[in-house]
Amino acid sequence: MAQLTLTKNRSSSPTRKQPHAKRLDVQGLRAIAVLAVVANHLIGFPGGGFVGVDIFFVISGFVITLGLIREHETTGHLSFKDFYFRRVARILPAGILTIVATVTVSYIAFFAERANSIMQDGLWAFLFSANWRFAMTGTDYWAEDAPVSPLQHYWSLGVEEQFYFLWPLVLVLVLGLAARLGASIGARRVTLAAVLAAIVGLSFAWALAETANNASWAYFSTPSRTWELAVGALLAVLNPLFKHIPYALRSTLGWAGIAGIAASIAIIAKSFTFPAPWAALPVVSTAIVILAGTGGPIRGFQFLTNRVSEYIGNASYSLYLWHFPVIIIGGALWPTEDITFYVVMVLLMCFLAVASFEFVEKPAQKRLMAMYKGGTWRPSREAEERAEHGALAVPWPRNARNSIGNRAAARASEDSSS
């Protein structure tokens, strides 16, 4: 795959590389998202726990786009090959393991007809197209009287990867055209923000229409979900504007966003029209929290930035992968859903998630990145730390530690890349 390069104006010098610290609040949001999804799938409470996926979409759009923009403004180019290799190294090892294990166990636990159907689900999931598989088969996400595929949760990974199949190309075209017209870096960001705002508006309008016409299809539809990832991407593009917001305002916004996320998880139910318009509540609330934390840590956010939340956030991908097969297959094999069932399910999914994260996801990503020799990209200390923590680093200002002085910021500084 050829590398696409954007050349900067002679008057524009590459942005000097700044130290980057992991946004521990973002990792904490990942933890809230995955725990809400797991609880909803396991015990049906809280009723709106499924909006954790919408929280993930915003975070993903923000983190990935921030990395793409940083690469362009630092090096002057974007490489498709590098980007997609990083995605493969990040997603596939644990994802394939879960698919293979789930399909294998399904042939032991279920009759051949259902196991064959699950194998087909696995093939679609491997190709990042599970969302279209479930949409085309008329899957009702909230159905309680029909067999549920243990790989149904792969629909969200399909939506994400389909978005990232096109989004880097759009970004390259917009930034390249703006550069050819002699636009400054700031003007390029403004242009990209305008394009993203249009994408958000068009996708949300499509989601409203599709939800009204066929809610089951809309739930899995990439066009009806694109706006959620695009909101995160828009945050990344406008990121420099948020770094100088006064702390008092950032704190107010941050807590308002947390309240919105809590309300989403508590009150949204399957009777609500979803994904539009009600997905807007968790999406906007998550965006506000990310925006508020851009200038540095917020006092009282230790529930997001503590070590436990950080680890759950780091391991959230593996936990998301394993929780649903455990619940669906375990529920089919366990005679009654008593307290013992729930304890065993939680222990099993946590064991598989930690084992997958520590012995598959992290080492495989690190090894694949070290083996990669193509393009202009080489494993750097920052790349090694991304592999080690299972997440992209997101910048906080250099003086963020001094602004609050809390332990979370200090630890973030220790983890920062040179």
Secondary structure as UniProt FT lines:
FT   TURN            10..11
FT   HELIX           24..43
FT   TURN            47..48
FT   HELIX           49..51
FT   HELIX           52..75
FT   HELIX           80..109
FT   HELIX           112..126
FT   TURN            127..128
FT   HELIX           130..136
FT   TURN            137..138
FT   TURN            141..142
FT   TURN            150..151
FT   HELIX           152..154
FT   HELIX           155..180
FT   TURN            181..182
FT   HELIX           185..213
FT   HELIX           215..220
FT   HELIX           222..237
FT   HELIX           239..242
FT   TURN            243..244
FT   HELIX           247..267
FT   TURN            270..271
FT   TURN            274..279
FT   HELIX           280..293
FT   TURN            294..295
FT   TURN            299..301
FT   HELIX           302..305
FT   HELIX           307..314
FT   HELIX           316..333
FT   HELIX           339..356
FT   HELIX           357..361
FT   HELIX           362..371
FT   TURN            375..376
FT   HELIX           381..389
FT   TURN            398..399
FT   HELIX           400..404
FT   HELIX           407..415
//
